Amino acid sequence: MQAGHLTFNLAIPLPHRPQPVNEKQQQAHLPFAPTACEPFSKVIDRARSVRPSGASGPTRVHAAFTFTLGPNCYAECGRNHTLQSHQSQPIFRRPIVVGTGAIPQVGNSAPHDQWTVPGGENTDGCSRLYQLAYRVMCKGCCQLPTDEHPRSFIGDFGHLERFSSWSHLVLGVAFLSYAFVCIGRFTDSRTAENWAIGGAFATSITFFSSTIYHFTSPDPVISVWTRQLDFLAIYASLAINSVADLAAVTRGFVNVPVSSIVDVPLAASVLAIFFLYRRSWLTREETQTTEFDACTLETGLLQRWNGDGEHGPMRQAGSLTIAIFVFSATPAILSQLGGEHAWIILALQVSAFGIVLFGMTLDNVIKWPDRSLAQGAKIPCVSFKSCGCGIASHGIWHILAGVAAIIAAAAREYALAVV
């Protein structure tokens, strides 16, 4: 830990003069090394004896405390982080005690970065992809836990993206198998059945693309484009599956205008083109986002990605708008399938959409259980340290997205069976 310092802005009332206030400023070096996870109020309490000269009587002090984590804390990511906080605290009448000795460095027991996968500078191509896949998805699996990272909910050798990578890999294999089963089942070459097969393949490719993005996300260069691959696959899947749903409930687009068929593909294309242009226009440094850094580092929740910034709400709103397109076909569902069958299909579609909406809210707004874990809460069934695996809010979103995809496929199957 490098030396810290306190900056005091003194407001000292002069005798018999209520106004104005004479302001002075002075720095006092701390005789101790604050820990990375120590609340700022405790730092101030410990610093009460560190009092600038020139002050008499009880004084209100505005302290701006800054310190920089030493290199041992971030040996893997190779960068320093600065924490800043501001708080007003009273300093009582005590003599100033300022240490002059060297501030000790943080030892190996300090929490460290479990996100970064080192070696990207010297490894290229397929070797780097293998390195990332092994570190994120496999390293340390089934090893006995040690005391190296006791507060990390992903264990000593785990990674935050492990569950996200494996969950979508499993779902990708499942939907790929389902697509081939559909090829064997549908022998009539009906339009609706062909679109159902295409929807199954598109969903499978989406989950595989998500797997690639999540195990490459620790690499700041590769993840810039694998994230775009992930969203391109999502938009393509939403477009193809929306058309497949429409074909299933209208007997292969009977009496359906062309505009209704191309609405979602056009909307998804506009979104994809806009965000590809945005990605090519902005630098990686301008879009990189960090979450659960510094004081929550030892929990294993550190995450970095290239975010959408001020355009994030646009991406989320666009995806939700495309997802609810299926409900625009409600009149066609009622007229083509009748009351009982129509309400079963609509109930399944509403359930799928509700699950997606809840998952997006949990992951992007509530951020549970991440925020609770960052505060030291013990939450059952989200931490599997022996596997190096933890289920954060995005992992729960992956589960819910998979459930929603299965329900939507079931609704389409039911429509094909009764049409």
Buried (B, 14 or more C-beta within 10 A) or exposed (E): BBBBEBBBBBBBBEEEEEEEEEEEEBEBEBBBBBBBBEEBEEBBEBBEEBBBEEBEEEBEBBBEBEBBBBEBBBEBBEEEBEBEBEBEBEBEEEEEEEEEEEBEEBEEEBBBBBBBBBBBEEBEEEEBBEBBBEBBBBBBBEBEBEEEBEEBBBBBBBBBBBBBBBBBBBBBBBBBEBBEEBEEEBEEEBBBBBBBBBBBBBBBBBBBBBBBBBBBBBBBEBBBBBBBBBBBBBBBBBBBBBBBBBBBBBBBBEEBEEEBBEBBBEBBBEBBEBBBEBBEEEEEEEBBEEBBBBBBBBBBBBBBBBBBEEBEEBBEEBBEEBBBBBEEBBEBBBEBBEEEBBEBBBEBBBBBBEBBBBBBBBBBEEBBBBBEBBEEEEEEEBBBBBBBBBBBBBBBBBBBBBBBBBBBBBBBBBBBEBB
